[in-house]
Amino acid sequence: MPEHHPIESSGAVTRREVLRWTSALSLAAMGAGAWAQDTRPVRLVVPFPAGGPTDALARLAADGLAAQLNQPVLVENKAGAAGGIAAEYVARSSPDGLTLLVGGQGLMFINKALYKNKKLPYDPDSDYAYVGMLGSFPNVIVSNPQAVPAQTIAELLALARANPGTISYGSNGIGSLTHLTTEMLASAAKVKFLHVPYQGAAPQMTDLLSGRIGFTVNGVQSVLAHIQQKKLRALAVTTAARYPDLPDVPTLVESGFPSLDLPVWFAVYAPAATPATALARLRGALATVTAAPGYGGELAKRGALVLRVPVEASGALFTRERALWVDAVQTTGATAD
């Protein structure tokens, strides 16, 4: 409500002033109503093609957000340039709370370290305001039993020590999370593997199933059926807690590597100049969606887990994650230049 200003007894109020004040009140009321009833769509911009796990996560959240915000929420896929197309698009969008970015560690931390001599078309450190987490994906280390006879992660590492640089693993490409995660394990265990980079997960999986490579780190939903069919062997998961559908598979943390709690998470970001009121509305809506009892169940169907990081805790998380992944890029010497 507008603040009440009593009329001073010494001043006369003209008809024109009354009309001006009444008109101002009407316009303010119309503006507030327009904001409350905004029917323009909110767009969640995903830096990957439709049909992938991140896209599925965004579409699940979009349904809940539409109900909370009482306006349409659309998912737009803008793949390419290692996520740079989507990231630049959102960074340059009007900061009105209607265009949001879905991004994870690769987009927000790894890319800047990989492109050492080439300026990114977006600045992950200053172009965005954090809204909230969508969820996380546990990765699992899986081997082809015919190519690598190890029954456990300890046996895999023992084989690598005995045969340095000969046990091959596939990744989604140089500097990818799968590449850096495996190299962090190799560094922690003081072993050396043979890296075989691929252009994505599909050709990598084909070669793993055929035995052309020995093992890989991959999203649990991509390999779960192969594990259950005994075509692949699960050796460890990369999250601090065991994955519910693989209760007998240990984590890297409990296997003796406490620093290797490495979930793959995805968060929602708005342009940095988005007004505080719009940010608060978006944050509240997303927090309500991800806290709903059914959300976790739907995530599980997609191989994902609930991850809640409030705004006040996000700074510490991002500082840790940035240091972790930048160090991994520097240690491996990975570059995209």
NUDO-834554 format. One record per residue (C-alpha): y, z, x; residue number from 0. Coordinates in steps of 0.25 Angstrom, whole numbers. Example, Ala and Ser with C-alpha at 12.3 -4.5 7.8 and 13.67 -1.06 7.14 Angstrom:
% residues 2
+-------+-------+-------+-----+
!    py !    pz !    px !   i !
+-------+-------+-------+-----+
!   -18 !    31 !    49 !   0 !
!    -4 !    29 !    55 !   1 !
+-------+-------+-------+-----+
% end
This chain:
% residues 337
+-------+-------+-------+-----+
!    py !    pz !    px !   i !
+-------+-------+-------+-----+
!     0 !     0 !     0 !   0 !
!    14 !    -2 !     5 !   1 !
!    22 !     9 !    10 !   2 !
!    31 !    16 !     0 !   3 !
!    46 !    15 !     3 !   4 !
!    55 !    23 !    -7 !   5 !
!    68 !    17 !   -11 !   6 !
!    80 !    24 !    -5 !   7 !
!    90 !    30 !   -15 !   8 !
!   102 !    24 !    -8 !   9 !
!    97 !    10 !    -8 !  10 !
!    97 !     0 !   -20 !  11 !
!    84 !    -9 !   -21 !  12 !
!    87 !   -23 !   -26 !  13 !
!    78 !   -32 !   -35 !  14 !
!    76 !   -41 !   -23 !  15 !
!    71 !   -30 !   -14 !  16 !
!    61 !   -26 !   -25 !  17 !
!    56 !   -40 !   -27 !  18 !
!    55 !   -41 !   -11 !  19 !
!    47 !   -28 !   -10 !  20 !
!    38 !   -32 !   -22 !  21 !
!    35 !   -45 !   -16 !  22 !
!    31 !   -39 !    -3 !  23 !
!    22 !   -30 !   -10 !  24 !
!    15 !   -41 !   -17 !  25 !
!    14 !   -49 !    -4 !  26 !
!     7 !   -37 !     3 !  27 !
!    -2 !   -35 !    -9 !  28 !
!    -6 !   -50 !    -9 !  29 !
!    -8 !   -49 !     7 !  30 !
!   -17 !   -37 !     6 !  31 !
!   -25 !   -44 !    -6 !  32 !
!   -27 !   -56 !     2 !  33 !
!   -33 !   -49 !    14 !  34 !
!   -42 !   -41 !     5 !  35 !
!   -47 !   -53 !    -2 !  36 !
!   -47 !   -63 !    10 !  37 !
!   -58 !   -73 !     6 !  38 !
!   -56 !   -81 !    19 !  39 !
!   -69 !   -82 !    27 !  40 !
!   -72 !   -73 !    39 !  41 !
!   -79 !   -82 !    50 !  42 !
!   -89 !   -76 !    60 !  43 !
!   -89 !   -86 !    71 !  44 !
!  -103 !   -86 !    79 !  45 !
!  -103 !   -92 !    93 !  46 !
!  -118 !   -98 !    91 !  47 !
!  -124 !  -108 !    82 !  48 !
!  -129 !  -105 !    68 !  49 !
!  -143 !   -99 !    66 !  50 !
!  -143 !   -90 !    78 !  51 !
!  -144 !   -75 !    79 !  52 !
!  -129 !   -73 !    80 !  53 !
!  -126 !   -82 !    69 !  54 !
!  -136 !   -74 !    60 !  55 !
!  -130 !   -61 !    64 !  56 !
!  -116 !   -67 !    60 !  57 !
!  -121 !   -72 !    47 !  58 !
!  -127 !   -59 !    43 !  59 !
!  -114 !   -52 !    46 !  60 !
!  -106 !   -62 !    39 !  61 !
!  -113 !   -59 !    26 !  62 !
!  -110 !   -45 !    27 !  63 !
!   -95 !   -47 !    31 !  64 !
!   -93 !   -56 !    20 !  65 !
!   -96 !   -45 !    10 !  66 !
!   -88 !   -35 !    17 !  67 !
!   -76 !   -43 !    19 !  68 !
!   -77 !   -50 !     5 !  69 !
!   -74 !   -63 !    11 !  70 !
!   -83 !   -75 !    17 !  71 !
!   -88 !   -73 !    31 !  72 !
!   -93 !   -86 !    38 !  73 !
!  -101 !   -88 !    51 !  74 !
!   -96 !   -99 !    60 !  75 !
!  -104 !  -104 !    71 !  76 !
!   -96 !  -109 !    83 !  77 !
!  -106 !  -111 !    95 !  78 !
!  -103 !  -116 !   109 !  79 !
!   -97 !  -112 !   122 !  80 !
!  -105 !  -100 !   123 !  81 !
!   -98 !   -94 !   111 !  82 !
!   -84 !   -98 !   116 !  83 !
!   -81 !  -108 !   104 !  84 !
!   -83 !   -97 !    94 !  85 !
!   -76 !   -86 !   102 !  86 !
!   -64 !   -95 !   104 !  87 !
!   -63 !   -99 !    90 !  88 !
!   -63 !   -84 !    85 !  89 !
!   -53 !   -80 !    96 !  90 !
!   -43 !   -91 !    92 !  91 !
!   -45 !   -88 !    77 !  92 !
!   -35 !   -82 !    68 !  93 !
!   -36 !   -67 !    70 !  94 !
!   -38 !   -64 !    55 !  95 !
!   -51 !   -58 !    54 !  96 !
!   -58 !   -71 !    49 !  97 !
!   -64 !   -77 !    61 !  98 !
!   -74 !   -68 !    69 !  99 !
!   -83 !   -70 !    81 ! 100 !
!   -97 !   -66 !    83 ! 101 !
!   -99 !   -63 !    98 ! 102 !
!  -108 !   -56 !   107 ! 103 !
!  -109 !   -53 !   122 ! 104 !
!  -110 !   -67 !   127 ! 105 !
!   -97 !   -71 !   120 ! 106 !
!   -89 !   -59 !   123 ! 107 !
!   -94 !   -55 !   137 ! 108 !
!  -103 !   -65 !   144 ! 109 !
!   -95 !   -78 !   142 ! 110 !
!   -83 !   -72 !   149 ! 111 !
!   -92 !   -69 !   161 ! 112 !
!   -99 !   -82 !   161 ! 113 !
!   -87 !   -91 !   161 ! 114 !
!   -81 !   -86 !   174 ! 115 !
!   -72 !   -98 !   177 ! 116 !
!   -70 !  -103 !   163 ! 117 !
!   -61 !   -96 !   153 ! 118 !
!   -67 !   -93 !   139 ! 119 !
!   -60 !   -99 !   127 ! 120 !
!   -60 !   -84 !   122 ! 121 !
!   -58 !   -71 !   128 ! 122 !
!   -69 !   -61 !   123 ! 123 !
!   -61 !   -49 !   128 ! 124 !
!   -48 !   -52 !   121 ! 125 !
!   -50 !   -62 !   109 ! 126 !
!   -58 !   -53 !   100 ! 127 !
!   -59 !   -40 !    92 ! 128 !
!   -72 !   -34 !    89 ! 129 !
!   -76 !   -33 !    75 ! 130 !
!   -91 !   -28 !    76 ! 131 !
!  -105 !   -30 !    79 ! 132 !
!  -115 !   -39 !    72 ! 133 !
!  -127 !   -35 !    79 ! 134 !
!  -136 !   -36 !    91 ! 135 !
!  -148 !   -44 !    95 ! 136 !
!  -159 !   -38 !   104 ! 137 !
!  -164 !   -47 !   114 ! 138 !
!  -179 !   -47 !   119 ! 139 !
!  -185 !   -50 !   132 ! 140 !
!  -197 !   -59 !   129 ! 141 !
!  -207 !   -66 !   138 ! 142 !
!  -217 !   -77 !   137 ! 143 !
!  -230 !   -69 !   139 ! 144 !
!  -237 !   -82 !   145 ! 145 !
!  -225 !   -83 !   155 ! 146 !
!  -223 !   -69 !   158 ! 147 !
!  -234 !   -59 !   158 ! 148 !
!  -225 !   -47 !   157 ! 149 !
!  -228 !   -37 !   145 ! 150 !
!  -216 !   -29 !   147 ! 151 !
!  -202 !   -30 !   152 ! 152 !
!  -206 !   -21 !   164 ! 153 !
!  -217 !   -31 !   167 ! 154 !
!  -208 !   -43 !   166 ! 155 !
!  -198 !   -36 !   176 ! 156 !
!  -210 !   -33 !   186 ! 157 !
!  -214 !   -48 !   185 ! 158 !
!  -200 !   -52 !   188 ! 159 !
!  -200 !   -43 !   200 ! 160 !
!  -213 !   -49 !   206 ! 161 !
!  -208 !   -63 !   203 ! 162 !
!  -193 !   -63 !   205 ! 163 !
!  -186 !   -75 !   199 ! 164 !
!  -198 !   -81 !   193 ! 165 !
!  -199 !   -75 !   179 ! 166 !
!  -190 !   -84 !   170 ! 167 !
!  -182 !   -80 !   158 ! 168 !
!  -174 !   -89 !   149 ! 169 !
!  -160 !   -86 !   143 ! 170 !
!  -150 !   -93 !   134 ! 171 !
!  -142 !   -97 !   146 ! 172 !
!  -135 !   -92 !   158 ! 173 !
!  -126 !   -80 !   154 ! 174 !
!  -133 !   -79 !   141 ! 175 !
!  -136 !   -65 !   136 ! 176 !
!  -151 !   -68 !   138 ! 177 !
!  -148 !   -72 !   152 ! 178 !
!  -140 !   -60 !   156 ! 179 !
!  -149 !   -50 !   149 ! 180 !
!  -161 !   -55 !   157 ! 181 !
!  -153 !   -54 !   170 ! 182 !
!  -148 !   -40 !   167 ! 183 !
!  -163 !   -36 !   165 ! 184 !
!  -166 !   -43 !   178 ! 185 !
!  -155 !   -36 !   186 ! 186 !
!  -158 !   -22 !   180 ! 187 !
!  -173 !   -24 !   183 ! 188 !
!  -170 !   -31 !   197 ! 189 !
!  -178 !   -43 !   194 ! 190 !
!  -175 !   -58 !   194 ! 191 !
!  -179 !   -68 !   183 ! 192 !
!  -178 !   -83 !   182 ! 193 !
!  -167 !   -87 !   172 ! 194 !
!  -169 !   -99 !   164 ! 195 !
!  -157 !  -102 !   155 ! 196 !
!  -158 !  -110 !   142 ! 197 !
!  -148 !  -116 !   132 ! 198 !
!  -151 !  -106 !   121 ! 199 !
!  -163 !   -98 !   116 ! 200 !
!  -171 !  -109 !   110 ! 201 !
!  -175 !  -116 !   122 ! 202 !
!  -177 !  -103 !   130 ! 203 !
!  -187 !   -98 !   119 ! 204 !
!  -195 !  -111 !   120 ! 205 !
!  -197 !  -110 !   135 ! 206 !
!  -200 !   -95 !   133 ! 207 !
!  -211 !   -98 !   123 ! 208 !
!  -217 !  -109 !   132 ! 209 !
!  -217 !  -100 !   144 ! 210 !
!  -207 !  -108 !   152 ! 211 !
!  -199 !   -95 !   154 ! 212 !
!  -204 !   -81 !   155 ! 213 !
!  -195 !   -73 !   146 ! 214 !
!  -181 !   -72 !   139 ! 215 !
!  -172 !   -63 !   133 ! 216 !
!  -170 !   -67 !   118 ! 217 !
!  -165 !   -62 !   105 ! 218 !
!  -176 !   -54 !    98 ! 219 !
!  -177 !   -63 !    85 ! 220 !
!  -178 !   -75 !    94 ! 221 !
!  -191 !   -70 !   100 ! 222 !
!  -197 !   -60 !    90 ! 223 !
!  -207 !   -70 !    83 ! 224 !
!  -212 !   -75 !    97 ! 225 !
!  -214 !   -60 !   101 ! 226 !
!  -221 !   -57 !    88 ! 227 !
!  -230 !   -70 !    91 ! 228 !
!  -233 !   -65 !   105 ! 229 !
!  -227 !   -78 !   111 ! 230 !
!  -216 !   -69 !   118 ! 231 !
!  -217 !   -55 !   123 ! 232 !
!  -205 !   -45 !   121 ! 233 !
!  -202 !   -37 !   133 ! 234 !
!  -189 !   -30 !   130 ! 235 !
!  -177 !   -30 !   121 ! 236 !
!  -163 !   -29 !   126 ! 237 !
!  -158 !   -18 !   116 ! 238 !
!  -158 !    -3 !   118 ! 239 !
!  -167 !    -1 !   107 ! 240 !
!  -180 !    -9 !   104 ! 241 !
!  -180 !   -20 !    94 ! 242 !
!  -186 !   -16 !    80 ! 243 !
!  -195 !   -28 !    79 ! 244 !
!  -200 !   -26 !    94 ! 245 !
!  -202 !   -11 !    94 ! 246 !
!  -212 !   -12 !   106 ! 247 !
!  -203 !   -20 !   115 ! 248 !
!  -194 !   -11 !   124 ! 249 !
!  -180 !   -12 !   127 ! 250 !
!  -174 !   -15 !   141 ! 251 !
!  -167 !    -2 !   140 ! 252 !
!  -180 !     6 !   138 ! 253 !
!  -187 !    -3 !   149 ! 254 !
!  -178 !     3 !   160 ! 255 !
!  -165 !    -5 !   158 ! 256 !
!  -155 !     4 !   151 ! 257 !
!  -143 !    -6 !   153 ! 258 !
!  -150 !   -17 !   146 ! 259 !
!  -147 !   -14 !   132 ! 260 !
!  -142 !   -28 !   129 ! 261 !
!  -142 !   -32 !   114 ! 262 !
!  -135 !   -45 !   110 ! 263 !
!  -124 !   -41 !   101 ! 264 !
!  -114 !   -49 !    92 ! 265 !
!  -101 !   -44 !    87 ! 266 !
!   -90 !   -49 !    78 ! 267 !
!   -76 !   -52 !    84 ! 268 !
!   -62 !   -55 !    78 ! 269 !
!   -50 !   -62 !    85 ! 270 !
!   -43 !   -51 !    93 ! 271 !
!   -30 !   -52 !    85 ! 272 !
!   -37 !   -49 !    72 ! 273 !
!   -29 !   -39 !    64 ! 274 !
!   -34 !   -24 !    64 ! 275 !
!   -36 !   -24 !    49 ! 276 !
!   -44 !   -37 !    49 ! 277 !
!   -53 !   -31 !    61 ! 278 !
!   -55 !   -18 !    54 ! 279 !
!   -59 !   -26 !    41 ! 280 !
!   -69 !   -34 !    49 ! 281 !
!   -75 !   -23 !    57 ! 282 !
!   -77 !   -14 !    45 ! 283 !
!   -84 !   -26 !    38 ! 284 !
!   -93 !   -29 !    49 ! 285 !
!   -96 !   -14 !    52 ! 286 !
!  -100 !   -13 !    37 ! 287 !
!  -109 !   -25 !    38 ! 288 !
!  -117 !   -21 !    50 ! 289 !
!  -119 !    -7 !    45 ! 290 !
!  -125 !   -11 !    32 ! 291 !
!  -140 !    -8 !    32 ! 292 !
!  -145 !   -22 !    29 ! 293 !
!  -137 !   -28 !    41 ! 294 !
!  -147 !   -22 !    51 ! 295 !
!  -159 !   -27 !    44 ! 296 !
!  -153 !   -41 !    43 ! 297 !
!  -150 !   -40 !    58 ! 298 !
!  -164 !   -37 !    61 ! 299 !
!  -169 !   -49 !    54 ! 300 !
!  -160 !   -57 !    64 ! 301 !
!  -165 !   -49 !    76 ! 302 !
!  -152 !   -41 !    77 ! 303 !
!  -148 !   -27 !    77 ! 304 !
!  -136 !   -19 !    72 ! 305 !
!  -126 !   -16 !    82 ! 306 !
!  -114 !    -8 !    78 ! 307 !
!  -102 !    -7 !    88 ! 308 !
!   -89 !    -1 !    81 ! 309 !
!   -76 !    -6 !    87 ! 310 !
!   -74 !     7 !    94 ! 311 !
!   -87 !     5 !   102 ! 312 !
!   -85 !   -10 !   104 ! 313 !
!   -76 !    -9 !   117 ! 314 !
!   -86 !    -1 !   125 ! 315 !
!   -98 !   -10 !   121 ! 316 !
!   -90 !   -22 !   124 ! 317 !
!   -86 !   -16 !   138 ! 318 !
!  -100 !   -13 !   141 ! 319 !
!  -106 !   -27 !   136 ! 320 !
!   -95 !   -35 !   144 ! 321 !
!   -98 !   -28 !   157 ! 322 !
!  -113 !   -29 !   155 ! 323 !
!  -113 !   -44 !   152 ! 324 !
!  -102 !   -48 !   162 ! 325 !
!  -110 !   -41 !   173 ! 326 !
!  -123 !   -48 !   169 ! 327 !
!  -116 !   -62 !   170 ! 328 !
!  -110 !   -58 !   183 ! 329 !
!  -123 !   -53 !   189 ! 330 !
!  -131 !   -65 !   185 ! 331 !
!  -120 !   -75 !   189 ! 332 !
!  -120 !   -82 !   176 ! 333 !
!  -109 !   -91 !   173 ! 334 !
!  -105 !  -102 !   163 ! 335 !
!   -95 !  -109 !   172 ! 336 !
+-------+-------+-------+-----+
% end
